[in-house]
Amino acid sequence: MPRATFTFPGGFLWGAATAAHQVEGNNQNNDWWAWEQQEGRIVNGDRSERACDWWAGRWREDFDRAHETYQNAHRLSVEWSRIQPEKDRWDESALDRYRQMLLGLKERDMTAMVTLHHFTSPLWLTEMGGWENEAVVELFAAFSRRVVEALGSHCDYWVTINEPNVYMSGGYLGGGFPPGKNDIKTALKVLRNMLKAHAAAYQAIHEAQSGAMVGVAHHWRGFLPANRGPLTRFSANLHNKVFNEAFPQALRTGKFDAVMLKEDIPQAKDTQDFIGLNYYTRELVRFDLSKPSEVFTQRFYPKDAELSETDFLNNDPEGFKACIKWGAQFGKPIYITENGVDDSKDDFRRKYLLQHLHAMWHAVNHNVPVKGYFHWSLVDNFEWERGWTQRFGLWGIDPATQARTRRMSVDLYADICRTNSITSECVEKYCPEVYERIYPV
Ligand code: IFM
């Protein structure tokens, strides 16, 4: 049996990622909370409610869990509606609570990465039209400045916006997010406003903290044409251009090109210090006349796909390699800001995790500057329109009792974080079924 150790570079960041609304609980002043109260919006009528109870202080025990299992970093987000509960009011006590969390990471020798916008917006903002209203650009920049002035001494890594493309398709292309619209024109306007807001926040953050490292958590998803037909290839290209390329290319060139909306946005040029990549899976696409609201496209997984518990994701580590290779074109350090899988039984996650980390090692050893990896997620949490039906945590949670259950993936990940490598012993112990895939004879 071949044996080998795949070692990562010194100083590599190993952690998990979370988002405020998904873990804090009782975020009553934002659009998602209001959305959850409406019938039919969330699977099973689930609600975030107490979530993982972090706002009441349980972040401490979860940070202990991460630290004790050798994670040396954590990505979390701050909740805009707590920090700025009204347009003209800042809440210092909320900022102080986040300061405590960041100090909590510091005390545990963990590097912090903070996201400023992760899907939720304050109600006062949505009442003004939310991200459809260009006024959001300056409002978001002011919010970012305020947060960085308050917390910058405890954090160097800032993600302005999480997954602008997912926010756009979730909220404005019928994806089950508030405000529940399905209108491509508005969708692209929102994406463009997010780009402008990122650019303004980038400047504001650097003015408040000159050494800050600022990026976006970009969700990259492979769209592979299911056949060679020109219409299918057109569909795949269109998806790729709008979903994968439009936003990040504009951050390099200052030219926004989302096919149906193009605009020069020179202030966005060169506004990323690192590339944040959220990768989960790739899909096949084919042209389909019966789907006008989905730009005449059907998206599906291949017949031989290894699907996750809720058929949500395909285990496709080759797609992860493609994603990282794509990220390398920008010539900046790369952080994997999210990667993970839904699996309450933890019999799928271990192979998904191992194969994806092995794919990442492959990229690193082809000199792609990947500097860190944040697993989604530390603990099960409220999965948006899918409620509590999907379990992405290394630790399981019963939201009713708040009891945590340690899944076997914790030990697998801990071994990798501790040794900064993937060893044959680790693969043999935690996931022998993929041994031959990782160590082919
Ligand atoms: O839970 C989400 C997260 O908020 C954004 N990226 C994908 C995750 C899994 O669905």
Residues whose N, C-alpha, C, O or C-beta is under 5 A from the ligand:
A	BS01	IFM	A19
